[in-house]
């Protein structure tokens, strides 16, 4: 899934979405491999754009979880450009220099 996370159509976020009902042990290993190796590796390479991974297991929680994942990717992008973290209050984002980890 391509997501415009604020960088425009020229630099979309590639979101790999895995939707599971019953989650077997191999699904846990796949998620760990995606988050630990594949996504960081393809992002470090830089030639294939920016990537992230989201796994959803509860059909009723997909929409809010997807929104959270997109917001987190956007917040990371803002912090990487500005050096400031993003603090969310009542659904709105505000710049917060103190949100950056020391």
Buried (B, 14 or more C-beta within 10 A) or exposed (E): EEBEBBBEEEEBBBBBEBEEEEEEEEBEEBBEEBBEEBBEEBBEEEEEEBBBBBBBBEEEEBEEBBEEBBBBBBBBBBBEEEEBBBBBEEEEEEEBEEBEEE
